[in-house]
Amino acid sequence: MSHVKKSLTEVLEDIPSYITFPEVKAHCKDSEKYLVVDQLVESFKQEYGDKVIDINGARVVFDAGWGLVRASSNLPELVLIFEADTQEKLLEIRSIFKEKITAFKEVAPNWENDLII
């Protein structure tokens, strides 16, 4: 930074900003959560191919953001996180995940911390 001829404000303007959804929790029994995540990983891979990172869940990378679902390591729930460069894209990514996850009867339909009811 000492060699940069810009103010900190100017440097930060060049860094892209993203909108992040709060961490969402979808309740699912401990005995079923890993199987559900494995099936979600496969479903996302079938649809999005190499845009799915399957380390500890499914992180799907979209053009303007990403979404993640993983099994909590210590609670009976799935953890979801969404991030995008616009509110519209953020809601679109959330909707894609909501549609896939609600197909599983093992997962509670009402998500904790979900901003959309």
C-alpha atoms as an extended CHARMM CRD file, in Angstrom:
* protein
*
       117  EXT
         1         1  MET       CA              0.0000000000        0.0000000000        0.0000000000  PROA      1               0.0000000000
         2         2  SER       CA              2.8640000000        2.3850000000        0.6780000000  PROA      2               0.0000000000
         3         3  HSD       CA              3.7980000000        2.2570000000       -3.0290000000  PROA      3               0.0000000000
         4         4  VAL       CA              0.2670000000        2.7720000000       -4.3680000000  PROA      4               0.0000000000
         5         5  LYS       CA             -0.4780000000        6.2920000000       -5.4940000000  PROA      5               0.0000000000
         6         6  LYS       CA             -4.2000000000        6.0100000000       -4.6570000000  PROA      6               0.0000000000
         7         7  SER       CA             -6.1440000000        6.5990000000       -1.5020000000  PROA      7               0.0000000000
         8         8  LEU       CA             -7.5700000000        3.5850000000        0.3100000000  PROA      8               0.0000000000
         9         9  THR       CA            -11.0430000000        4.6320000000       -0.8820000000  PROA      9               0.0000000000
        10        10  GLU       CA             -9.8560000000        4.6110000000       -4.5040000000  PROA      10              0.0000000000
        11        11  VAL       CA             -8.2090000000        1.1930000000       -4.0760000000  PROA      11              0.0000000000
        12        12  LEU       CA            -11.3900000000       -0.2490000000       -2.5770000000  PROA      12              0.0000000000
        13        13  GLU       CA            -13.4700000000        1.1090000000       -5.4740000000  PROA      13              0.0000000000
        14        14  ASP       CA            -11.6200000000       -1.2970000000       -7.7960000000  PROA      14              0.0000000000
        15        15  ILE       CA            -12.5730000000       -4.3360000000       -5.7300000000  PROA      15              0.0000000000
        16        16  PRO       CA            -15.8540000000       -5.9140000000       -6.8380000000  PROA      16              0.0000000000
        17        17  SER       CA            -18.5850000000       -5.9980000000       -4.2290000000  PROA      17              0.0000000000
        18        18  TYR       CA            -21.1090000000       -8.7500000000       -3.7380000000  PROA      18              0.0000000000
        19        19  ILE       CA            -24.3910000000       -9.0920000000       -1.9400000000  PROA      19              0.0000000000
        20        20  THR       CA            -24.4370000000      -11.9450000000        0.5500000000  PROA      20              0.0000000000
        21        21  PHE       CA            -27.5100000000      -13.6750000000        1.9200000000  PROA      21              0.0000000000
        22        22  PRO       CA            -27.2870000000      -14.5060000000        5.6420000000  PROA      22              0.0000000000
        23        23  GLU       CA            -26.3790000000      -18.1090000000        6.4380000000  PROA      23              0.0000000000
        24        24  VAL       CA            -29.5780000000      -20.0910000000        6.0170000000  PROA      24              0.0000000000
        25        25  LYS       CA            -30.3440000000      -23.3290000000        7.8570000000  PROA      25              0.0000000000
        26        26  ALA       CA            -32.6860000000      -26.0380000000        6.6300000000  PROA      26              0.0000000000
        27        27  HSD       CA            -33.4510000000      -28.6100000000        9.3150000000  PROA      27              0.0000000000
        28        28  CYS       CA            -32.7620000000      -32.2240000000        8.3670000000  PROA      28              0.0000000000
        29        29  LYS       CA            -32.1700000000      -35.2590000000       10.5810000000  PROA      29              0.0000000000
        30        30  ASP       CA            -28.5340000000      -36.1390000000       11.2680000000  PROA      30              0.0000000000
        31        31  SER       CA            -29.1600000000      -39.6220000000        9.9150000000  PROA      31              0.0000000000
        32        32  GLU       CA            -30.3260000000      -38.2170000000        6.5500000000  PROA      32              0.0000000000
        33        33  LYS       CA            -28.4620000000      -34.9450000000        5.9530000000  PROA      33              0.0000000000
        34        34  TYR       CA            -25.3460000000      -36.4270000000        4.3230000000  PROA      34              0.0000000000
        35        35  LEU       CA            -27.3750000000      -38.5980000000        1.9690000000  PROA      35              0.0000000000
        36        36  VAL       CA            -29.4910000000      -35.5790000000        0.9820000000  PROA      36              0.0000000000
        37        37  VAL       CA            -26.3510000000      -33.5180000000        0.2970000000  PROA      37              0.0000000000
        38        38  ASP       CA            -24.8380000000      -36.3540000000       -1.7720000000  PROA      38              0.0000000000
        39        39  GLN       CA            -28.0130000000      -36.4800000000       -3.8720000000  PROA      39              0.0000000000
        40        40  LEU       CA            -28.0130000000      -32.6810000000       -4.2410000000  PROA      40              0.0000000000
        41        41  VAL       CA            -24.3840000000      -32.7700000000       -5.3900000000  PROA      41              0.0000000000
        42        42  GLU       CA            -25.2740000000      -35.3020000000       -8.0850000000  PROA      42              0.0000000000
        43        43  SER       CA            -28.3410000000      -33.3360000000       -9.1720000000  PROA      43              0.0000000000
        44        44  PHE       CA            -26.3750000000      -30.0970000000       -9.4200000000  PROA      44              0.0000000000
        45        45  LYS       CA            -23.5800000000      -31.8700000000      -11.3350000000  PROA      45              0.0000000000
        46        46  GLN       CA            -26.0760000000      -33.2450000000      -13.8360000000  PROA      46              0.0000000000
        47        47  GLU       CA            -27.4310000000      -29.7730000000      -14.4480000000  PROA      47              0.0000000000
        48        48  TYR       CA            -24.3270000000      -27.5640000000      -14.0780000000  PROA      48              0.0000000000
        49        49  GLY       CA            -21.4260000000      -29.9630000000      -14.7310000000  PROA      49              0.0000000000
        50        50  ASP       CA            -18.0090000000      -28.5650000000      -13.9330000000  PROA      50              0.0000000000
        51        51  LYS       CA            -19.4940000000      -25.4580000000      -12.3140000000  PROA      51              0.0000000000
        52        52  VAL       CA            -20.0770000000      -27.5960000000       -9.2030000000  PROA      52              0.0000000000
        53        53  ILE       CA            -17.3650000000      -27.7960000000       -6.5750000000  PROA      53              0.0000000000
        54        54  ASP       CA            -18.1720000000      -30.8460000000       -4.4760000000  PROA      54              0.0000000000
        55        55  ILE       CA            -15.7830000000      -30.4440000000       -1.5510000000  PROA      55              0.0000000000
        56        56  ASN       CA            -17.9090000000      -30.5960000000        1.6200000000  PROA      56              0.0000000000
        57        57  GLY       CA            -21.2330000000      -30.1620000000       -0.1770000000  PROA      57              0.0000000000
        58        58  ALA       CA            -22.1930000000      -28.5080000000       -3.4370000000  PROA      58              0.0000000000
        59        59  ARG       CA            -20.9590000000      -25.0510000000       -4.3520000000  PROA      59              0.0000000000
        60        60  VAL       CA            -22.4450000000      -24.0470000000       -7.6960000000  PROA      60              0.0000000000
        61        61  VAL       CA            -20.6860000000      -21.2000000000       -9.4750000000  PROA      61              0.0000000000
        62        62  PHE       CA            -22.8630000000      -19.0240000000      -11.6960000000  PROA      62              0.0000000000
        63        63  ASP       CA            -21.8080000000      -16.1520000000      -13.9750000000  PROA      63              0.0000000000
        64        64  ALA       CA            -22.6900000000      -13.4970000000      -11.4070000000  PROA      64              0.0000000000
        65        65  GLY       CA            -22.5080000000      -15.3600000000       -8.0920000000  PROA      65              0.0000000000
        66        66  TRP       CA            -22.6140000000      -18.6940000000       -6.3300000000  PROA      66              0.0000000000
        67        67  GLY       CA            -24.6290000000      -20.8510000000       -3.9540000000  PROA      67              0.0000000000
        68        68  LEU       CA            -23.5480000000      -23.4840000000       -1.4460000000  PROA      68              0.0000000000
        69        69  VAL       CA            -25.3310000000      -26.2670000000        0.3920000000  PROA      69              0.0000000000
        70        70  ARG       CA            -23.5540000000      -28.5050000000        2.8740000000  PROA      70              0.0000000000
        71        71  ALA       CA            -24.4190000000      -30.6690000000        5.8570000000  PROA      71              0.0000000000
        72        72  SER       CA            -23.7070000000      -29.0870000000        9.2260000000  PROA      72              0.0000000000
        73        73  SER       CA            -21.0160000000      -31.0550000000       11.0300000000  PROA      73              0.0000000000
        74        74  ASN       CA            -22.6230000000      -30.6870000000       14.4610000000  PROA      74              0.0000000000
        75        75  LEU       CA            -26.3310000000      -29.8800000000       14.0350000000  PROA      75              0.0000000000
        76        76  PRO       CA            -29.2240000000      -31.6450000000       12.2890000000  PROA      76              0.0000000000
        77        77  GLU       CA            -29.3950000000      -29.2080000000        9.3880000000  PROA      77              0.0000000000
        78        78  LEU       CA            -28.1900000000      -28.1970000000        5.9740000000  PROA      78              0.0000000000
        79        79  VAL       CA            -26.3290000000      -24.9070000000        5.7340000000  PROA      79              0.0000000000
        80        80  LEU       CA            -26.8660000000      -22.6650000000        2.7200000000  PROA      80              0.0000000000
        81        81  ILE       CA            -25.0080000000      -19.5590000000        1.6170000000  PROA      81              0.0000000000
        82        82  PHE       CA            -25.6570000000      -17.3930000000       -1.4430000000  PROA      82              0.0000000000
        83        83  GLU       CA            -23.6720000000      -14.5360000000       -2.9270000000  PROA      83              0.0000000000
        84        84  ALA       CA            -24.1070000000      -12.5310000000       -6.1380000000  PROA      84              0.0000000000
        85        85  ASP       CA            -23.2760000000       -9.2240000000       -7.7090000000  PROA      85              0.0000000000
        86        86  THR       CA            -26.9140000000       -8.0470000000       -7.7920000000  PROA      86              0.0000000000
        87        87  GLN       CA            -29.9670000000       -8.5690000000       -5.6050000000  PROA      87              0.0000000000
        88        88  GLU       CA            -31.8360000000      -10.0110000000       -8.5860000000  PROA      88              0.0000000000
        89        89  LYS       CA            -29.1570000000      -12.6280000000       -9.2500000000  PROA      89              0.0000000000
        90        90  LEU       CA            -28.9150000000      -13.4290000000       -5.5350000000  PROA      90              0.0000000000
        91        91  LEU       CA            -32.6290000000      -14.2010000000       -5.4060000000  PROA      91              0.0000000000
        92        92  GLU       CA            -32.3870000000      -16.2500000000       -8.5900000000  PROA      92              0.0000000000
        93        93  ILE       CA            -29.6080000000      -18.4150000000       -7.1160000000  PROA      93              0.0000000000
        94        94  ARG       CA            -31.5550000000      -18.8330000000       -3.8820000000  PROA      94              0.0000000000
        95        95  SER       CA            -34.6070000000      -19.8920000000       -5.8900000000  PROA      95              0.0000000000
        96        96  ILE       CA            -32.6160000000      -22.5570000000       -7.7730000000  PROA      96              0.0000000000
        97        97  PHE       CA            -31.4380000000      -24.0540000000       -4.4840000000  PROA      97              0.0000000000
        98        98  LYS       CA            -34.8740000000      -23.7750000000       -2.8570000000  PROA      98              0.0000000000
        99        99  GLU       CA            -36.4920000000      -25.6450000000       -5.7300000000  PROA      99              0.0000000000
       100       100  LYS       CA            -33.9570000000      -28.4910000000       -5.5990000000  PROA      100             0.0000000000
       101       101  ILE       CA            -33.9790000000      -28.8110000000       -1.8150000000  PROA      101             0.0000000000
       102       102  THR       CA            -37.7540000000      -28.7140000000       -1.3470000000  PROA      102             0.0000000000
       103       103  ALA       CA            -37.9470000000      -31.8490000000       -3.5060000000  PROA      103             0.0000000000
       104       104  PHE       CA            -36.5460000000      -33.7320000000       -0.4970000000  PROA      104             0.0000000000
       105       105  LYS       CA            -39.2050000000      -34.5710000000        2.0830000000  PROA      105             0.0000000000
       106       106  GLU       CA            -36.3960000000      -35.1490000000        4.6030000000  PROA      106             0.0000000000
       107       107  VAL       CA            -35.6700000000      -31.4080000000        4.6640000000  PROA      107             0.0000000000
       108       108  ALA       CA            -37.9480000000      -29.0130000000        6.5390000000  PROA      108             0.0000000000
       109       109  PRO       CA            -39.6500000000      -26.6500000000        4.0640000000  PROA      109             0.0000000000
       110       110  ASN       CA            -39.2140000000      -23.5470000000        6.2290000000  PROA      110             0.0000000000
       111       111  TRP       CA            -35.6270000000      -22.3500000000        6.3910000000  PROA      111             0.0000000000
       112       112  GLU       CA            -34.1880000000      -20.5660000000        9.4150000000  PROA      112             0.0000000000
       113       113  ASN       CA            -32.7540000000      -17.1200000000        8.5730000000  PROA      113             0.0000000000
       114       114  ASP       CA            -34.4060000000      -17.1720000000        5.1630000000  PROA      114             0.0000000000
       115       115  LEU       CA            -35.2300000000      -13.6130000000        4.1690000000  PROA      115             0.0000000000
       116       116  ILE       CA            -38.0130000000      -14.8370000000        1.9070000000  PROA      116             0.0000000000
       117       117  ILE       CA            -41.0100000000      -16.5990000000        3.3950000000  PROA      117             0.0000000000
